[in-house]
Amino acid sequence: MPGIDECLLEAMRLPGARGAALVDWTSGLALGTVGEAPGGDHEAAAAEAAELARLAAEQRAFAPGSDADGEGGEDGRTGEDGSDAADPPVEDLILSNRDSYHVLRFVRTSFDSSVFLHLWLGRADGNLALARIRLGEMAGRLVLG
């Protein structure tokens, strides 16, 4: 099971990868970074990506099992799949611009699930579908602690 550094290096082997980070979305701190940073500053990029992740994660409309009246499941559960409130409510976010993609993949942990992988992918030579699949696999294997 890979740790943070191994996971980030694996992410950088994806076609078109420019940079990657593991970020705590509650604090905005980068727990690890590799490669280039969007805007040239890893810490600023982590803080800005965390704002986006926090916005999506805290909105009930994006939670699994959300129904028309805005209520989640019973007994403190948010979805029919048995996931509890500590699970990230969103799997991933994809932001695109003219020359790149930003893929934020939430990582389920045994504690508070407040981290995500951020992959910065060049649009010309990146494969968004492959990156999304591989980040999901990496997030499932990542060992924190």
N, C-alpha and C positions, 0 to 999 in steps of 0.2 A: 504494500500500500504506500503510495507516494506521499511525501510531505510537500510543503509549500514550494520549495525551490524546484523539486523534480516536476511538479505539476506545471509550474510556470514555464520551465524549459520545454516540456512536452507541448504546451500551447504554442510556443514559438516555432515548433516544427511544422505547424499547419501552413499550407500555402497562403502567402500574402500577409502573414503575421508581421506586424510592425512593433507591437509591444503588448505586454500582458501584466496584470496586477491582481492580487488578492486584496480586497478592500472590505473593511468593516463599515457597513452602511449606517450604523447608528452614530459612530464617531467621525466617519470620513477619513480614517487613517488607512494608509496602505500597509498591509502586513507583509507584503513582498512585491517586488517589481522586477521586470526584465525587459530589455529592449528599449525602444524609444517611448517617449511619453507624448500624448496629444498636447500640443501647446508647449512642449519642451520641459515641463515640470511635473514629475511624477506625483508629488504631494497635492498640487493644485488639481491635477486631473482626477486623482482619487477622491478629493473632496467634492468636486463637481459631479462625478459619476455617482457618488453616494447620495447626493441630493436627488438625482433622478431615480435611483433605486428606492430610496425612502419614500418618495412620492408615490411610486407604483405599489410598494409593499404595504403602505398604510391605508390604501383606498379599498373599501369594502367591495366596490363594484368589480374589482379584479380578483377577489378571493374565490377559491374553488367552492363550488356548492352554493354560490350566491343565487338567491331566487328573486322573484319580482318585487317582493316587499323589502328587500335589502337585508333580510335576516339570514344568518348562516344556519348550520345544522344544529341539532339538539345536543345537550350535555357538554357544551363547550367545544364541540367539534365544528370545524368549518366545512368539511366535505364528506360526501358519502363514502370516500375511499378509506376512512378511518384516520386521516391525518389530523393532528391536533393543532391548536393555535400556535404552537412553537414552530411549526413548519413554515418555510417561506411561502407566502400566499401566491407568489408568481414564480414560474419556472425560469423564464429569461425575458430580457428586453433586447430589442434590436433597434438601434438608431442608425440611420443612414444619412450620409451627405454626399456631395458630388464626387469625392475621391476615396471615401472609406466607409467602413461599417464599424460600429461599436456594439459588441455583444456582451451583455451583462448576464451571467448565469448564476442564479442564487444557489448556495450550497447548504444542504441540510446537515446540521451538526447535532451532536447529542446534548448540547447546551442550548443556546438561544437562536441558532440559525440566522445570525445577523451578518453573514459575510457573502460576498459574491466574487466570482471571477470576471474580470474585465479584459476582453480581448479586443485590441485595435487591429483591424484587418484592412489591408489595401484593397480597394474595390476592383482595380484592374486585374490583379492576379490572385485574389482571394476567392474562396468557395464558401459562401455563407451557409449553405445547407450542411456541408461537411463540418464546418467550424461549430455550428450549433450542436450537431450530434456528438462530436468529440468533446466539446466542453461539458456536455451532460454526462458523458462517461467519466471524464476527469473529476467532475464534482462528486460523483458517486464513490470514487476511489480515494479522494483526498482525505488525508489524516491530519487533523489539527490537534495541537497540544504538546 
